[in-house]
Amino acid sequence: MTRLVPMSLLVLAAALAAGCSREPPHALGTLEYDRITLPAPAAERIAEIAVREGQRVEAGERILTLERTRGDAQLAAAEADVARQRQALEELRNGARREDIDQARANLAAAQAQARDARAYYDRLTPLGGRQLVSAADVDRARAAAGNAQAQVAGAQAALAELRNGARPEQIAQAQAALEAAQAQARAQSVSTGRLDVVAPRAARVDSLPYRLGDEAPVGAPLAVLLVGAQPYARVYVPEPLRADVRVGDRATVRVGAEGERVYAGRVRMVRSEPTFTPYYALSGKDAARLSYLAEVELEDAADLPAGLPLRVEF
């Protein structure tokens, strides 16, 4: 004889089955590492590539080298300008040479001799002009020549005094400033030339080398993309209904892979406050019409995983 099952038991069983099949709150995303982009410091041809994609590099290890011909020439020009400015400063500090002073003294003696001759001629011509034996124009020309000769003497005396006194402090300060400016320019050019050897700023894995040997990338173009960090992290999009319950520091379970075959413990390290639209790969059910919030979840003991794997984070 068949026994009837009470309706209340059927309802309870259905509710329990629904509760058991219901998935825990989760967010979808991908496995990521922090990325570092190494831009091109100059528009130069790639002369050498020292690594390959996927290779691990240490801090300071050379990634690639750009052609150095132009950079080395600019550095040599900057260093030559430093040498020129340094010698100019030394010339001002040392003052005039003895030969220059002797030459100025000789010029002064010659000017004085001409001045005496011009003055004597004027003195002889003046009485003759008073007696109208010579024209007044001749007397005036003699007076002008004597005055001009005396001015030449004053100029020669000033030139000799300038050489004896040496450079002014303001001139030395200007030369010192010019030397420092040239040295700064040389240091800047040295840094720019040194950057033609593109090196890893920290230990990392080479993720991408967009350009090949012989290419000439424009300034600022990414020459290499590096993945850094000891552990990957999960970058997920938290649906709006879960945002109020997800906080920095919360524990989470990360299931990596399409089927979630790898399970790792994690901790929420960042949640954006600005919402964005849910990406296509995170669309599921009603969440397709909702906003989501970008979040990052640190994984534990997951250093061997590659970037880009799909995952699901359960809160």
Secondary structure, 3 states (H helix, E strand, C coil): CCCCCCHHHHHHHHHHHHHHHCCCCEEEEEEEEEEEEEECCCCCEEEEECCCCCCEECCCCEEEEECCHHHHHHHHHHHHHHHHHHHHHHHHHHCCCHHHHHHHHHHHHHHHHHHHHHHHHHHHHHHHHHCCCCCHHHHHHHHHHHHHHHHHHHHHHHHHHHHHHCCCHHHHHHHHHHHHHHHHHHHHHHHHHHCCEEECCCCEEEEECCCCCCCECCCCCEEEEEEEEEEEEEEEEEEHHHHCCCCCCCEEEEEECCCCCEEEEEEEEEECCCCEECCHHHCCHHHHHCEEEEEEEEECCCCCCCCCCEEEEEC
